[in-house]
Amino acid sequence: MPVNFTIPRLYCPWPKPPDHPDLDLLESRGLDWMASRGITPDPVSRQLATDTQSHLLMSLLTPHAPAERVQLIVDWCYLLFSIDDLRTDIGPTSADTALLMTWLYDLRYAQTIPDGPPQSTDPMHLAMANVSERIRTATSPALWRRWVESHHPTYWGALWESALRARSLAPSFNSYLPVRAGRGAAVAALATAELVNELRVPEHEREHPLVKTVVDAAFLVMCLHDDLYSHPKEAWKTERSGRDPALGPRGIPILMREHHIDEAEAATLLAGICDRLVLLLTRLLPPIKTGPFSPDTIALVDLAVSMLPTGLAWGPDCPRYTNPDGRSPGAIEMRWQGIHNTPPTHHGPLPYPSIASWWKA
């Protein structure tokens, strides 16, 4: 019998971006690139990659860019998902924080010095060097460097999660929030989409508190949405690895522990948290649109916010969440209650000190 899981109704007042005209080409090229780099040498690893539908997810962030540039973010996304599935979720590096740290160091080396002598023969590292070299060729030195540095929160977040798992430690939801966007690669996704869309954002505007708050809040909402639709997959895999899903450092298990509630109640609570963050975004966006910001800064903010409808358009039909190991299609049945545009009635800040300043921006 499949595992059944219900996604509560979610507030999202923004429309889904248009599809890219070259979707099929982006998918076939991306999967062929993965195979050519030795990352999908068997049917299961190829199925895991195919099921991510990375071509759809990333092209929704870059619907008007030329296919050759969009291919950069599509290939990158396929690679990131495979790293998540095959290095941080399973295998020796998933069970040993020191091994994972060494592996991530070599990944960062390949990314930072893509034309240097390789430190490792792992195909993931060699593929990252290939993507990094292609991106360096396609953009400015400043944006390439920003792209490299944007991955640091992802690597740190993977180590944070590994250390907690190794020591059977359970974080609070407040301490989880500052890590979540990095762990979900939201920072890196925006940096990659920014360079594919060829934006030139003035640094003083990028660092403006209002701009940073909107971008950071959008990152968090996207990743908390992912906590909802990835929860049954993560629980399914955790149980089969011999670990306790209740100890997982992820949104729903944390809320279940903190509030002494069941899974469905935690999902409803998490959806409500997301909705209140979206409401905050709707309040913060107008001052940016009418403020003294350049068109590229406004485009960056729009791009960050578009991550929300993009994820919600991609998630419901994404096989990654219903075929958790590449061998079990239909093992999870997702019941989406839909997206709505009715704002929540509570306008006050959420009770989490780590993000309290967002309501003062």
N, C-alpha and C positions, 0 to 999 in steps of 0.2 A: 504494500500500500504506500502511495506517495505521502510525503510530509506536506501537510496543508498549512499555509501561512497567509494571513490577511494583512494587506497594507492599508492602513486607514486613509481616509480622504485627506488630501494635502492641498494647501493654499498656494497657488502660483498664478499671479495675474498676468504673466508675460507669455506671449505665444511661442510655440515651437519654431525655431529657425527653419528656413527652407532646406530641403535636401540638396546636396551637391549634384550637379549633372553627371558626374563621372563616378558614381558610387561603385558600380560593378568593377570598373577598372582599378579603383583604389583598393578594393578588397583583393582582387586577384594578384595585383602587384605586391601588396603587403604580405599575403600568405606565401607567395613565391619567394619574396625576400627572406622571410623567416626560414623557409626550407633551405634556401641557398646558404644561409649562415649556420646551418646545422642545429637550429633551435627546435625544430619540429621533425625529428628523424623517424618518428613512429606514428601510427594512427592516433594514439591517445593524445600525445602532445599537440598534434595538428588539430585534433578536435577541440582541445582546450583553447587553442589560439583562435580557431574559427568561431567558437561560441562567444568570444568576447565582442564580436561585431565592432572592433575598433575603428574600422573604416567609417561606419555610420556615426559613432560617438564623436570622433574627432572632426569629421567633415561638417557636422552641425555647428561646430565652433568656427569653421572657416568656409562657409558655403559659397563665398564669392571669389575665393583665391584660386589661382591656376592649379590644375591637378598636380603638376610637378612639385609645387610647393606644399600642397596639402599632403602629398605622399610622405613628406618628412615627418609630419605629426602622426600620420597613420602608422608608419613603421615604428616610430618611437612608442606609440601606445601599445601595439602588439607586443613589443619587447617588454615594456613595463608590466603588462599583465602576466607574461610568461615568467618573469622574475618573481612576481607575487605568487604564482601558482606552483612553480617548480623549485624555488630556492628559499623563500621565506615561509611558505606553508608546509612543504614536505622536504624530505632529504636531510642529510646531516646538518646543513647550515640552519635549518629551522629548529633544531633541537639543542644547539650549542651556541650561546651568545658570542663566545670568543671566535668560533669558526665563522659565524656570520659577520662579525666585525672585520675579520681578515678578508672575507669574500667581498664585502662592500668597499673595503679600501682598494682592492684591485679593480673593482668596477669604477670607482671614482678616478683612479689613476688612468684607466682606459679612456674615460670621458674627458679628463683634463689634458692628457697628452696623447691625443688620438693617433699621432704619427710617430710616436716613440716606440722603442722596443717593447713588445707586450710583456707584462708581468705574469700573465696567466694564459693558458690555452683553453680556458672555459669559453665555449661559443658565445655565452651571454656577454662576457667581457669584450670579445672581439666584435660582436655586433654593436655594442655601445660605442666602441671606438669608431666604427663605420658611420653610425648616425651622427656622432659628434663632429666628425670630419666633414660630412655633408652639410650639416648646419653651419659650421664655421665658414664654409665656402659660400653659403647662401645668404649670410647676413653680416652685420657689422661686428667688429671685435667686441664692442660694448655689449651688444645684445647676445652674442655667443657666450661671453663671460657671465652675463646675467642668467642665461639658460643653464650653464654648468652649476652655478651657485644655487639655483632654484631647486636642485635635487637634494641639497643637504638636509632639509627638514624631512624628506622621505627616508633617507638613510638613517637619520637619527631616530625617527619614529619607529622604524623596523627594529632597531636595537632596543629601544625602550620597551616595545611589546615583547621582544624575546627575553629580556631580563626579567620582566614581570612574570612571564610564563615559567621561566626556569626556577624562579623562587616562590611560585604560587602566591604572588602578591596581587591584590585587587585595588586598582586606583579608584579615587572618587570621580564622580562625573565632572566636578569642577576642574580637577587636574587633568582629566581626559580631553577637555575642550581645546586647550592650547596645542595639543599634539595632533588632534584628529585631522586637520587640513593638511599638515605636512605628511602624515602617514598615508593619506589618501592621494598623494601626488597632485593635489589641486594647485599648489604653487607652481610646480613644474609644468602642469598642463597649460596654465595661463601664459607662462613665459614662452612656451613653444607656440601656442596659438598667436601670441603677440608678434613673434618674428615671422611666422607664416603670413600673417595679415599685413606685415611690413609697417607696423606702427612706429612712430618716433615720439615717445612720450617724454616731455621735459622732466628732468630728475626732480626739480623742486616741486613740481605738480604731483608727481608720483608719490612723493613723501608727504603730501598735504594730509593732515589728520582725517579730513572728511573722505578723501579718496581712499586712504588706507583702510578706514573703517568699513566702507562699502565693499572693497575688494575682500578684506578678511572675513566679513560676515557672509558674503556670497560663497567663499571657500568653505566655510563651516557648514552652511546649509546644504550645499551639494554633498558633502561627506556624511552629514547626518541622514540625509535622504538615502544615501548608499547603505548606511547602517541598517535601515529598515529592510531594503530589498536584498541585502546580502546576508542578513541574519540567519535565515534557515540554512543557507549553504555553509556558512561558517560553523554553525552548530552541528550540522551533518558531518562535516569533515573532522571537527574536533572530537566528536564521540568516537569515530572510527580510528582516531589516532591514539585513543586511550586516555585523553585528557577530559577534564570536566568542563562542559560548555558554560556552566554557571560562573566559572572563574574568568571567563574571557574578558580581556580589556577592550570591550566594545560597548557601544551605546546601550543596547537593550539589556544585556546581562548586568551592566553596572546599575542601571535604573531599577532592575528587579531586586538587586541586593539592597540598594539604598532605601527603597521605598517599601520593601517587603510586599511586592506585587507580582502577579503572574506575567507571563510573556505577552499576552494580548493587552493587558493594562499598561505594560511598559511601552509597547508599540504605540498605543494611543497617546501616552504621555510624551514620547519622543516626537510624534507627529505634531503635537501641540507646541512643543519647543521650537520646532522648525517653522511652524506657521507664525509664531511671534517674531522670529528673526526675519522672516520675509516681510512682515509688516514694518519692522524697523527699516528694512531696505527701501520700501516704498516711501518712507518719510525722508530718508537721506538722499535719495536720488535727485529730486527737483533742485535743491541748492547747487548741486554739481552741474546740472544741465543749464542752469541760468547764471552760474558763477563765472569767474574770470579764468576759465580753463580752456586749454587748446582743444581743437577737434580730436586730436589723437588721444588726449587724456579722457575725453568723454567716450571715445570709441573703446578705450581700454576698460572703462567702467561698464559700458554696455556689454562688452565681451565677458567680463567676470559674471555679471548678472545672467547672461544667456546660458551660463553653465547650469542653471537651475532647470529651465524648461528643456534644455538639451538632455540632461540626465533623466528627467521624468518621461521624455519621449523615447529614450533608448531602453530604459530599464524593463518595462513591462514585457517586452517580447524578446529579451536577451537570453539566449540559452545558457549563458554562463551561470545564471542563478537557478536554473531548473535541472541542469546536468552537472552536478557539483564536482565530479572527478573525471569527466570526459568519457565515462563508461556507462553512465546511469541516466540516460535521457528520461525525463518525466519523474525523476525521483522526488522532486519538489514541485508542488502545485501552488502557484502564487495567485492570490485573489486580490486584485487591485480594486479599491472602492472608488477610485477616480480622483481627478484634479478639479478644483473649484476656484473661483475668484472672489469669494466672500471673505473679507478680512476678519480676523478674530476680534473679539470685543475688548480684550485686555491689552492696553497700550503701554503698560509699565515695563520696566526692565525685568529680565529674568533673574532669579536669585543665585547667580553664579559670579563671584567676585572676579574671576579671570576674564570675563567679558563685560563687566559692569560699565566700563568707560565708553562702550559703544553708544550707550544711550545719552551720552554727554557730548557727542561729536557735533 
